[in-house]
Amino acid sequence: MTAAVSKQDIAPGLVLRHITPPLALADFRLIAFDMDSTLINIECIDEIADAVGKKAEVAAITEATMRGEIQDFKESLRRRVALLEGVPTTALQQVYDERLRLNPGADTLVAACKAAGLKVLLVSGGFTFFADRVKQRLGIDFARSNLLEEANGQLTGRVVTQSWGDICDGAEKRRTLLEVASLIGASPAQCIAVGDGANDLPMMGEAGLSVAYHAKPKVREQAMVAIDEGGLDRLLDVVRA
């Protein structure tokens, strides 16, 4: 699946590094997606913060984290979640209904992967309220994300420790990719990882094919495929069903 090509623009807004298309989806067994700003159009935590007038403050931390300027994702998330204390839990449904949209081509790409026999993983530094709904909406097989603590109809400003750990950061994304691959009998080389932020780089580094979708510069520079224009289904120009 690799070749001597170091960088290749095969179409406007689609950049390849170290691969020569077309590849075949049948060569892969698992595709893992980040959620916020990858499968969906928003950063959910920023939109939740908008409910208490703190979107700008939270979004600034999110942006710095995704660019890799804040390297401790767990501390970054705790700082942002703490600012959500007192947000009514009804705000989560409102964000889902009014602001969350699938990114263009998400349904097409997921459907093509499933039709080719791949399992689909959503692994997110975002929240289960949204991840579970996106999982159901797209027919995704596995999902892992962070759980916001609630009490008396409000967010407490904390995340809940789950059976696998407390916060799904870059290291946990990598571990989850490898865990699910092992579960289905796939090697890392048979995995595709799709993301946009610095916390996606650990799982992208393990995968046989790494894909940056409208990504931060640091991520775009390291990915084997960079989709800079158009939808997620542009990956099908590189990896054919």
Secondary structure as UniProt FT lines:
FT   STRAND          8..11
FT   TURN            12..13
FT   STRAND          14..16
FT   STRAND          23..24
FT   HELIX           25..27
FT   STRAND          30..33
FT   TURN            37..39
FT   HELIX           44..49
FT   HELIX           50..52
FT   HELIX           55..66
FT   TURN            67..68
FT   HELIX           73..82
FT   TURN            83..86
FT   HELIX           90..98
FT   TURN            104..105
FT   HELIX           106..115
FT   TURN            116..117
FT   STRAND          119..127
FT   HELIX           128..138
FT   STRAND          142..151
FT   TURN            152..153
FT   STRAND          154..160
FT   TURN            163..164
FT   HELIX           170..183
FT   TURN            184..185
FT   HELIX           188..190
FT   STRAND          191..195
FT   HELIX           198..200
FT   HELIX           201..206
FT   STRAND          209..213
FT   HELIX           217..222
FT   STRAND          225..227
FT   HELIX           232..237
FT   STRAND          239..240
//
